[in-house]
């Protein structure tokens, strides 16, 4: 996730790239390691951004449940929002950097 662009938000393009990566790993029967760092979904895209969570989650379900492949999620600071719910926590093993800010919503939304 590129923090030079909107804080590493997960919009439709990022969702498509991650989905394609998971599908490739599924077809090639490869283990998957994803490094997560994001401030959540890209609300400028509204429902398109929210649909990425369902798309990635269903692709990961096929990868993990049907193909029985191994997935590791590495959480860096910050990891929040749609990223944490769509592919950050749907894993076999979670590794987090020390003192990482990991949450469903960020402090600004809570306030």
Secondary structure, 3 states (H helix, E strand, C coil): CCCCCHHHCECHHHHHHHHHHHHHHHHCCCCEEEEEEECCECHHHCHHHHHHHHHHHHHHHHHHHHCCCCEEEEEEEEECHHHHHHHHCCCCEEEECCCCCECCCCHHHHC
